[in-house]
Amino acid sequence: MSRKTLARPKHVPQRMCIGCREALAKRSLVRVARTPDGVKIDPTGKAPGRGAYVHDRRSCWEAALRGSLEGALKTQFTPSERETLEIHMRSLASEGSAESDPKATAGGAA
């Protein structure tokens, strides 16, 4: 008499976007890390240091750079760090293309 065990669904880590406060799957957000070398965008999500997460949307980055990102990282940005983050923000597509991206809605409310 063997019992069949049901496969449990794999746990998907959730993180909150600093810009819009929406919780999504960790992999669908961009991590910004405060490392000993300064504040950097962390594409791997594994850099050491304090991290915060932001959508890949310009509106979220604008909100985050107004101050919530500095608060989440518990630091003040140097002018060069702020410029690096603003360059990344300007490279993002406008809201219209982010809304049509199926990855942008992954992990939303059920």
CYANA upper distance limits for C-alpha pairs under 8 A (distance plus 0.5 A):
 12 VAL  CA     25 ALA  CA      6.87
 12 VAL  CA     26 LYS  CA      8.17
 13 PRO  CA     25 ALA  CA      6.35
 13 PRO  CA     26 LYS  CA      6.14
 14 GLN  CA     23 ALA  CA      6.70
 14 GLN  CA     24 LEU  CA      5.84
 14 GLN  CA     25 ALA  CA      5.07
 14 GLN  CA     26 LYS  CA      5.70
 15 ARG  CA     23 ALA  CA      5.89
 15 ARG  CA     24 LEU  CA      6.18
 15 ARG  CA     25 ALA  CA      6.71
 15 ARG  CA     26 LYS  CA      5.72
 15 ARG  CA     29 LEU  CA      8.39
 15 ARG  CA     53 TYR  CA      7.39
 16 MET  CA     21 ARG  CA      6.09
 16 MET  CA     22 GLU  CA      5.91
 16 MET  CA     23 ALA  CA      4.67
 16 MET  CA     24 LEU  CA      6.84
 16 MET  CA     53 TYR  CA      6.97
 16 MET  CA     54 VAL  CA      8.18
 17 CYS  CA     21 ARG  CA      5.43
 17 CYS  CA     22 GLU  CA      5.97
 17 CYS  CA     23 ALA  CA      6.86
 17 CYS  CA     24 LEU  CA      8.17
 17 CYS  CA     29 LEU  CA      7.76
 17 CYS  CA     52 ALA  CA      8.26
 17 CYS  CA     53 TYR  CA      5.67
 17 CYS  CA     54 VAL  CA      5.02
 17 CYS  CA     55 HIS  CA      6.44
 17 CYS  CA     60 CYS  CA      8.19
 18 ILE  CA     52 ALA  CA      7.43
 18 ILE  CA     53 TYR  CA      6.54
 18 ILE  CA     54 VAL  CA      6.04
 18 ILE  CA     60 CYS  CA      7.93
 18 ILE  CA     63 ALA  CA      8.48
 18 ILE  CA     64 ALA  CA      6.34
 18 ILE  CA     68 SER  CA      6.99
 18 ILE  CA     69 LEU  CA      6.93
 18 ILE  CA     72 ALA  CA      8.19
 19 GLY  CA     54 VAL  CA      6.71
 19 GLY  CA     55 HIS  CA      7.97
 19 GLY  CA     59 SER  CA      8.02
 19 GLY  CA     60 CYS  CA      4.66
 19 GLY  CA     61 TRP  CA      6.63
 19 GLY  CA     62 GLU  CA      7.93
 19 GLY  CA     63 ALA  CA      5.43
 19 GLY  CA     64 ALA  CA      5.06
 19 GLY  CA     68 SER  CA      7.76
 19 GLY  CA     69 LEU  CA      8.39
 20 CYS  CA     60 CYS  CA      6.31
 20 CYS  CA     63 ALA  CA      8.00
 23 ALA  CA    108 GLY  CA      8.09
 24 LEU  CA     28 SER  CA      7.40
 24 LEU  CA     29 LEU  CA      8.00
 24 LEU  CA    106 ALA  CA      7.87
 24 LEU  CA    107 GLY  CA      5.80
 24 LEU  CA    108 GLY  CA      6.72
 25 ALA  CA     29 LEU  CA      7.76
 25 ALA  CA    106 ALA  CA      7.91
 25 ALA  CA    107 GLY  CA      6.11
 28 SER  CA     55 HIS  CA      7.89
 28 SER  CA    103 LYS  CA      7.42
 28 SER  CA    104 ALA  CA      7.56
 28 SER  CA    106 ALA  CA      8.03
 29 LEU  CA     53 TYR  CA      6.38
 29 LEU  CA     54 VAL  CA      6.06
 29 LEU  CA     55 HIS  CA      5.42
 29 LEU  CA     56 ASP  CA      7.05
 30 VAL  CA     41 ILE  CA      8.00
 30 VAL  CA     42 ASP  CA      7.75
 30 VAL  CA     43 PRO  CA      7.36
 30 VAL  CA     45 GLY  CA      8.34
 30 VAL  CA     53 TYR  CA      5.96
 30 VAL  CA     54 VAL  CA      5.76
 30 VAL  CA     55 HIS  CA      6.59
 30 VAL  CA     56 ASP  CA      7.01
 31 ARG  CA     41 ILE  CA      6.65
 31 ARG  CA     42 ASP  CA      5.79
 31 ARG  CA     43 PRO  CA      7.28
 31 ARG  CA     45 GLY  CA      6.38
 31 ARG  CA     51 GLY  CA      6.80
 31 ARG  CA     52 ALA  CA      6.12
 31 ARG  CA     53 TYR  CA      5.02
 31 ARG  CA     54 VAL  CA      7.02
 32 VAL  CA     39 VAL  CA      7.53
 32 VAL  CA     40 LYS  CA      6.28
 32 VAL  CA     41 ILE  CA      4.96
 32 VAL  CA     42 ASP  CA      5.99
 32 VAL  CA     51 GLY  CA      6.01
 32 VAL  CA     52 ALA  CA      5.83
 32 VAL  CA     53 TYR  CA      6.67
 32 VAL  CA     54 VAL  CA      8.19
 33 ALA  CA     39 VAL  CA      6.16
 33 ALA  CA     40 LYS  CA      5.96
 33 ALA  CA     41 ILE  CA      6.72
 33 ALA  CA     42 ASP  CA      6.63
 33 ALA  CA     47 ALA  CA      7.48
 33 ALA  CA     48 PRO  CA      8.06
 33 ALA  CA     49 GLY  CA      6.54
 33 ALA  CA     50 ARG  CA      6.05
 33 ALA  CA     51 GLY  CA      4.70
 33 ALA  CA     52 ALA  CA      6.98
 33 ALA  CA     73 LEU  CA      7.98
 34 ARG  CA     38 GLY  CA      6.19
 34 ARG  CA     39 VAL  CA      4.88
 34 ARG  CA     40 LYS  CA      7.01
 34 ARG  CA     49 GLY  CA      5.93
 34 ARG  CA     50 ARG  CA      5.70
 34 ARG  CA     51 GLY  CA      6.71
 34 ARG  CA     73 LEU  CA      6.81
 35 THR  CA     39 VAL  CA      6.50
 35 THR  CA     40 LYS  CA      7.83
 35 THR  CA     47 ALA  CA      8.14
 35 THR  CA     48 PRO  CA      6.77
 35 THR  CA     49 GLY  CA      5.28
 35 THR  CA     50 ARG  CA      7.46
 36 PRO  CA     49 GLY  CA      7.87
 38 GLY  CA     81 GLU  CA      7.98
 39 VAL  CA     77 PHE  CA      7.92
 39 VAL  CA     81 GLU  CA      6.66
 40 LYS  CA     81 GLU  CA      7.93
 40 LYS  CA     85 LEU  CA      8.49
 41 ILE  CA     85 LEU  CA      8.16
 42 ASP  CA     46 LYS  CA      7.76
 42 ASP  CA     47 ALA  CA      6.86
 50 ARG  CA     73 LEU  CA      6.64
 51 GLY  CA     72 ALA  CA      8.37
 51 GLY  CA     73 LEU  CA      6.89
 52 ALA  CA     69 LEU  CA      7.60
 52 ALA  CA     72 ALA  CA      6.82
 52 ALA  CA     73 LEU  CA      7.05
 54 VAL  CA     60 CYS  CA      7.06
 54 VAL  CA     61 TRP  CA      7.18
 54 VAL  CA     64 ALA  CA      8.03
 55 HIS  CA     60 CYS  CA      6.58
 55 HIS  CA     61 TRP  CA      7.83
 56 ASP  CA     60 CYS  CA      8.01
 56 ASP  CA     61 TRP  CA      8.15
 56 ASP  CA     92 LEU  CA      7.39
 56 ASP  CA     98 ALA  CA      8.26
 57 ARG  CA     61 TRP  CA      6.96
 57 ARG  CA     89 MET  CA      8.48
 57 ARG  CA     92 LEU  CA      7.01
 57 ARG  CA     93 ALA  CA      7.55
 57 ARG  CA     94 SER  CA      7.67
 57 ARG  CA     95 GLU  CA      6.97
 57 ARG  CA     98 ALA  CA      6.92
 58 ARG  CA     62 GLU  CA      6.63
 58 ARG  CA     89 MET  CA      6.35
 58 ARG  CA     90 ARG  CA      7.83
 58 ARG  CA     92 LEU  CA      6.43
 58 ARG  CA     93 ALA  CA      7.40
 58 ARG  CA     94 SER  CA      6.80
 58 ARG  CA     95 GLU  CA      7.32
 59 SER  CA     63 ALA  CA      6.76
 59 SER  CA     95 GLU  CA      7.79
 60 CYS  CA     64 ALA  CA      6.54
 61 TRP  CA     65 LEU  CA      6.46
 61 TRP  CA     89 MET  CA      6.54
 62 GLU  CA     66 ARG  CA      6.85
 62 GLU  CA     89 MET  CA      8.01
 63 ALA  CA     67 GLY  CA      7.99
 63 ALA  CA     68 SER  CA      7.76
 64 ALA  CA     68 SER  CA      5.51
 64 ALA  CA     69 LEU  CA      5.37
 64 ALA  CA     70 GLU  CA      8.49
 65 LEU  CA     69 LEU  CA      6.40
 65 LEU  CA     70 GLU  CA      7.97
 67 GLY  CA     71 GLY  CA      6.89
 68 SER  CA     72 ALA  CA      6.61
 69 LEU  CA     73 LEU  CA      6.66
 70 GLU  CA     74 LYS  CA      6.29
 70 GLU  CA     75 THR  CA      5.92
 70 GLU  CA     76 GLN  CA      6.34
 70 GLU  CA     77 PHE  CA      7.38
 71 GLY  CA     75 THR  CA      7.16
 77 PHE  CA     81 GLU  CA      6.24
 77 PHE  CA     82 ARG  CA      6.27
 78 THR  CA     82 ARG  CA      6.72
 79 PRO  CA     83 GLU  CA      6.62
 80 SER  CA     84 THR  CA      6.71
 81 GLU  CA     85 LEU  CA      6.84
 82 ARG  CA     86 GLU  CA      6.60
 83 GLU  CA     87 ILE  CA      6.58
 84 THR  CA     88 HIS  CA      6.93
 85 LEU  CA     89 MET  CA      6.73
 86 GLU  CA     90 ARG  CA      6.62
 87 ILE  CA     91 SER  CA      6.81
 88 HIS  CA     92 LEU  CA      7.29
 93 ALA  CA     97 SER  CA      6.84
 93 ALA  CA     98 ALA  CA      7.29
 94 SER  CA     98 ALA  CA      7.27
 95 GLU  CA     99 GLU  CA      6.69
 96 GLY  CA    100 SER  CA      7.25
 97 SER  CA    101 ASP  CA      6.97
 98 ALA  CA    104 ALA  CA      7.03
 99 GLU  CA    104 ALA  CA      7.22
 99 GLU  CA    105 THR  CA      8.36
100 SER  CA    104 ALA  CA      8.36
101 ASP  CA    105 THR  CA      7.89
102 PRO  CA    106 ALA  CA      7.17
